[in-house]
């Protein structure tokens, strides 16, 4: 790995070695692991995976920064979009957040919804990481008024009974274990992780199963051309099943996904012939997913065309698709900014607020790299801000 990456501590290296030993045992017992299974272990293996261990993930002390960690602007804009939907659905409506991060979004969103008089009956959080669940519990218990905190509930699995309200997920789909495929002599292969003669991890391609091959052929048909020999990228053949699992019981309401990615024809550009897979380690991005397993966040960009197809197959309609900057403008960022700025304590606070806006909005930061996709089901009208709907770029899908 390039020397520009920070050196891990002895404890971090020992932690990674423990996960590496688990991976070696799995490969020895079952043969080469499909990359998606390798990624799942690296991120979620109990006590050892990146999201399952106690290491700080977010902010300056972690490996990356998400929009809710920057401050309250993002969450308050999202709350502006939630409010009219919750108002239409009534007092039995819930908010369901997938992957609650540090709890920063839930804290700011609940405060904003409370101030707007549209509190959900429950604020549900599905967080696969036990460590993050405890961090969320501690933050929300310490920072929220009792009447708001009482509405928060953590789930072990998606709601099994029908419900209505808003499902929200920020930077969740990019962390779904992704399948890596490659084309060899016109045939679809799937990337696996195996051991070399000295017990080191290395990647190898094997013929793809029918599900993966069928998903890749679908993309080729949609693009109107086959992939060139040697082309390598990512695909989520499980995405329709995942959407159905997490949102199938949402009978009426809104789904909002915010993540980094592209429409399909941009995701699979000919020159993007090694895909979008990235590893994040202490605010450094690199492209070696085998480096220090368990210490890196592994992610792949989202094919938003595939997300639209998956939502449609689960019975939802795409209400809007647009870059994050346009989404935030349509969700009332200017008014939110002015409100927060008016109560800023000093010049330093105002400066940090301005930096927050730049990070959220500039094209080379989050403004264009991140996209928002909104789905609806079971609503007679579309209670979304007119400015947001006017900025819809769904025709690009």
C-alpha positions in Angstrom: 0.0 0.0 0.0 1.4 3.5 -0.8 3.3 5.0 2.1 1.1 8.1 2.0 -1.5 6.2 4.2 -1.1 6.7 8.0 0.6 3.9 9.8 -1.8 1.9 12.0 -1.1 1.5 15.7 0.0 -1.8 17.1 -3.6 -2.4 18.5 -5.2 -1.5 15.1 -2.8 -3.9 13.3 -3.6 -6.7 15.9 -7.3 -6.1 15.4 -6.9 -6.4 11.6 -4.9 -9.5 12.0 -7.7 -11.1 14.0 -10.1 -10.5 11.2 -7.6 -11.7 8.7 -7.3 -14.9 10.5 -11.1 -15.3 10.4 -11.0 -14.7 6.7 -8.2 -17.3 6.2 -10.2 -19.9 8.1 -13.4 -19.2 6.0 -11.4 -19.5 2.8 -9.7 -22.6 3.9 -13.0 -24.2 4.8 -15.1 -23.0 1.9 -12.8 -21.9 -0.9 -12.5 -18.5 -2.4 -15.0 -16.0 -1.0 -17.2 -14.0 -3.5 -16.1 -10.3 -3.0 -19.5 -9.4 -1.6 -19.0 -11.9 1.2 -15.5 -10.7 1.8 -16.8 -7.1 2.0 -19.6 -8.2 4.3 -17.1 -9.7 6.8 -14.8 -6.7 6.6 -17.7 -4.3 7.5 -20.0 -6.4 9.7 -18.2 -9.4 11.2 -19.3 -9.3 14.9 -16.7 -7.5 17.0 -14.2 -7.4 14.1 -15.8 -5.7 11.1 -15.3 -2.0 10.5 -18.9 -1.1 11.6 -19.1 -3.7 14.3 -16.0 -2.7 16.3 -15.5 0.3 18.6 -13.3 2.4 16.4 -14.5 6.0 15.7 -15.9 6.2 12.2 -17.2 9.7 11.7 -15.6 13.2 12.0 -12.0 14.4 12.3 -11.0 11.4 14.5 -12.6 8.9 12.1 -12.2 7.9 8.5 -14.8 10.1 6.7 -17.4 12.8 7.3 -21.1 12.4 6.4 -23.5 15.3 5.8 -25.3 15.0 9.2 -21.9 15.1 10.9 -21.1 18.6 9.5 -23.9 20.3 11.5 -27.7 20.7 11.6 -28.3 22.2 8.1 -28.7 18.9 6.3 -31.0 17.3 8.8 -33.2 20.4 9.0 -33.6 20.5 5.2 -34.6 16.8 5.2 -37.0 17.5 8.0 -38.6 20.2 5.8 -39.3 17.5 3.2 -40.6 15.0 5.8 -43.0 17.5 7.5 -45.7 17.8 4.8 -45.7 14.0 4.3 -46.1 13.4 8.1 -48.8 16.1 8.3 -50.8 14.3 5.5 -50.4 10.9 7.1 -51.4 12.0 10.5 -50.3 11.3 14.1 -49.8 7.6 13.5 -47.0 8.2 11.0 -43.5 7.0 11.8 -40.0 8.0 10.7 -37.7 5.0 10.0 -33.9 5.7 9.6 -31.7 3.1 8.1 -28.2 3.2 9.6 -28.2 6.0 12.2 -24.5 6.9 12.1 -23.5 8.8 15.2 -27.1 9.8 15.9 -26.5 13.4 14.7 -29.2 13.2 12.1 -31.8 11.8 14.4 -31.1 14.5 17.0 -31.3 17.4 14.6 -34.3 16.0 12.7 -36.4 15.3 15.8 -35.7 18.9 17.1 -36.8 20.3 13.7 -39.9 18.1 13.4 -40.8 19.1 17.0 -40.4 22.8 16.2 -42.6 22.3 13.1 -45.3 20.5 15.0 -45.0 17.3 13.0 -43.4 14.9 15.3 -43.7 11.2 14.2 -45.4 8.7 16.5 -42.1 6.9 16.6 -38.6 7.5 15.4 -37.3 4.1 14.4 -33.6 3.4 13.9 -32.3 0.2 12.3 -28.6 0.0 13.0 -26.7 -3.2 12.3 -23.6 -2.1 14.4 -24.0 -2.8 18.1 -21.3 -0.3 18.8 -23.0 2.5 16.8 -26.4 1.7 18.5 -24.8 2.3 21.9 -23.2 5.6 20.6 -26.6 6.7 19.2 -28.4 5.8 22.5 -25.9 7.8 24.5 -26.0 10.8 22.3 -29.8 11.0 22.0 -30.4 10.3 25.7 -27.9 13.1 26.6 -29.0 15.7 24.1 -32.7 15.3 23.4 -35.6 16.6 25.7 -37.4 13.7 27.3 -40.5 14.1 25.2 -38.5 13.7 22.0 -36.2 10.9 23.3 -39.3 8.9 24.3 -40.2 8.5 20.6 -36.9 6.9 19.6 -36.9 3.1 19.3 -34.2 0.8 17.9 -35.1 -2.1 15.7 -33.4 -5.4 15.1 -35.0 -5.8 11.7 -37.3 -3.8 9.4 -41.0 -3.4 10.6 -42.9 -6.6 10.0 -46.3 -5.0 10.2 -47.7 -2.4 7.8 -46.8 1.1 8.7 -46.9 4.6 7.1 -44.5 7.5 7.3 -41.0 8.3 6.0 -38.0 6.0 5.4 -34.7 7.8 5.3 -31.2 6.5 4.4 -28.1 8.6 4.1 -25.0 6.8 2.8 -26.4 3.3 3.3 -26.6 1.8 -0.2 -22.9 2.5 -0.9 -22.0 0.2 2.1 -24.1 -2.7 0.9 -21.7 -5.6 0.2 -21.3 -5.3 -3.6 -20.6 -7.9 -6.2 -17.6 -7.3 -8.4 -17.8 -8.6 -12.0 -15.4 -8.8 -14.9 -15.9 -9.8 -18.6 -13.5 -12.5 -20.0 -13.9 -13.5 -23.6 -17.5 -12.4 -23.6 -18.4 -14.3 -20.4 -19.3 -12.9 -17.1 -17.0 -13.7 -14.2 -17.3 -12.7 -10.5 -14.4 -11.5 -8.4 -13.5 -13.6 -5.4 -10.9 -13.4 -2.6 -8.5 -16.3 -2.1 -5.2 -17.0 -0.4 -1.8 -17.2 -2.2 0.8 -19.7 -1.3 2.0 -17.6 1.7 -1.5 -17.1 3.2 -1.9 -13.5 1.8 -5.2 -12.4 0.4 -5.5 -11.9 -3.3 -8.3 -11.5 -5.8 -9.2 -14.0 -8.5 -12.1 -14.2 -11.1 -14.4 -17.2 -11.3 -17.4 -17.8 -13.6 -20.4 -15.9 -12.3 -23.6 -17.6 -11.1 -26.9 -17.1 -12.9 -28.1 -14.2 -10.7 -25.0 -12.1 -11.2 -24.6 -13.0 -14.9 -28.3 -12.1 -15.5 -28.0 -8.8 -13.7 -24.9 -7.8 -15.8 -26.7 -8.8 -19.0 -29.7 -6.7 -18.0 -27.4 -3.7 -17.7 -25.8 -4.4 -21.1 -29.2 -4.6 -22.7 -30.3 -1.3 -21.0 -27.1 0.4 -22.2 -27.5 -1.0 -25.7 -23.9 -2.5 -25.8 -21.9 -5.2 -24.2 -19.0 -4.6 -21.9 -15.5 -4.7 -23.4 -13.3 -7.7 -22.6 -11.5 -7.0 -19.3 -14.1 -4.5 -18.1 -14.6 -4.7 -14.3 -17.1 -3.0 -12.1 -19.7 -3.5 -9.4 -23.3 -4.5 -9.4 -26.0 -5.2 -6.7 -28.1 -8.1 -8.0 -29.7 -8.3 -4.5 -30.9 -4.7 -4.5 -34.5 -5.4 -5.5 -34.8 -8.0 -2.7 -33.1 -5.6 -0.2 -35.6 -2.8 -1.0 -38.5 -5.2 -0.6 -37.0 -6.4 2.8 -36.5 -2.9 4.3 -39.5 -1.1 2.8 -42.1 -3.7 1.7 -44.2 -3.0 4.8 -44.4 0.8 4.1 -47.9 1.0 2.8 -48.1 4.8 2.4 -45.5 7.4 2.5 -42.1 8.5 1.3 -38.6 7.0 0.9 -35.6 9.2 0.6 -32.1 7.9 -0.2 -29.1 10.2 -0.3 -25.8 8.8 -1.5 -23.0 9.3 -3.9 -23.3 7.7 -7.4 -24.4 8.1 -11.0 -27.2 7.2 -13.4 -26.4 4.0 -15.1 -24.8 5.3 -18.3 -22.4 7.4 -16.2 -21.7 4.6 -13.7 -20.7 2.2 -16.5 -18.7 4.6 -18.7 -16.2 2.7 -20.9 -13.2 4.5 -19.2 -14.5 3.6 -15.7 -13.2 0.0 -16.3 -12.2 -0.8 -12.8 -15.4 0.2 -11.2 -16.0 2.6 -8.3 -14.9 0.5 -5.3 -13.0 2.6 -2.7 -11.5 2.1 0.7 -11.5 4.9 3.3 -8.8 5.0 6.0 -8.4 8.1 8.3 -9.7 10.5 5.6 -7.5 8.9 2.9 -9.2 7.2 0.0 -7.4 4.3 -1.7 -8.3 1.4 -4.0 -6.9 -1.7 -2.2 -9.8 -3.4 -0.4 -7.4 -6.1 0.9 -5.4 -3.6 2.9 -5.8 -3.9 6.7 -9.2 -5.6 6.6 -11.5 -4.3 9.3 -9.8 -0.9 9.6 -11.2 0.5 6.3 -14.6 1.5 5.2 -15.3 -0.2 1.9 -17.8 1.5 -0.4 -19.0 1.5 -4.0 -20.9 4.3 -5.7 -24.7 3.8 -6.3 -26.2 3.0 -9.7 -29.3 5.2 -9.2 -31.0 3.7 -12.3 -30.8 0.3 -10.5 -32.1 1.9 -7.4 -35.1 3.3 -9.3 -35.7 -0.1 -10.9 -35.6 -1.7 -7.4 -38.0 0.8 -6.0 -40.4 0.3 -8.9 -40.3 -3.4 -8.5 -41.2 -3.0 -4.8 -44.3 -1.0 -5.7 -42.9 2.6 -5.3 -42.9 5.4 -7.8 -39.9 7.7 -8.2 -41.0 11.2 -7.2 -37.8 13.0 -7.8 -34.1 12.5 -8.5 -31.6 15.3 -8.3 -28.1 16.3 -7.1 -27.8 17.0 -3.3 -27.2 20.7 -3.9 -30.5 21.1 -5.8 -32.3 18.9 -3.3 -31.1 21.1 -0.4 -32.1 24.3 -2.2 -35.5 22.9 -3.0 -35.8 21.8 0.7 -35.3 25.4 2.0 -31.6 25.6 2.7 -31.6 29.4 2.4 -34.2 29.9 5.1 -32.6 27.2 7.3 -29.2 28.9 6.9 -30.6 32.3 7.8 -32.3 30.9 10.9 -29.2 29.1 12.2 -26.9 32.0 11.3 -29.1 34.4 13.3 -28.5 32.5 16.5 -24.8 31.8 15.8 -22.8 32.7 19.0 -19.9 34.5 17.4 -17.9 35.0 14.2 -16.2 31.6 14.5 -19.6 29.9 14.6 -20.7 31.9 11.5 -17.5 30.8 9.7 -18.1 27.2 10.5 -21.6 27.5 9.2 -20.4 29.0 6.0 -17.9 26.1 5.6 -20.7 23.6 6.2 -22.7 25.1 3.3 -19.7 24.9 1.1 -19.1 21.2 1.9 -22.8 20.4 1.3 -23.2 22.4 -1.9 -20.0 22.8 -3.9 -19.9 20.5 -7.0 -16.4 19.2 -6.1 -17.5 18.5 -2.5 -21.0 16.9 -1.8 -23.2 19.1 -4.0 -22.9 17.1 -7.3 -21.2 13.9 -6.2 -24.2 13.1 -3.9 -27.6 12.5 -5.3 -31.1 12.3 -3.7 -33.8 9.9 -4.8 -37.4 10.2 -3.5 -40.0 7.4 -3.8 -43.7 7.5 -2.9 -46.4 5.0 -2.4 -50.0 5.2 -1.3 -50.4 9.0 -1.4 -53.3 10.6 -3.2 -51.2 13.8 -3.7 -47.5 14.5 -3.7 -46.9 16.7 -0.6 -43.3 17.8 -1.5 -41.9 21.3 -1.9 -42.6 22.7 -5.3 -39.1 24.0 -5.7 -37.8 20.5 -5.1 -40.1 18.9 -7.7 -39.2 21.6 -10.2 -35.5 20.6 -10.0 -36.3 16.9 -10.7 -33.8 15.3 -13.1 -35.6 12.0 -13.3 -35.5 12.1 -17.1 -31.7 11.3 -16.8 -32.4 7.9 -15.3 
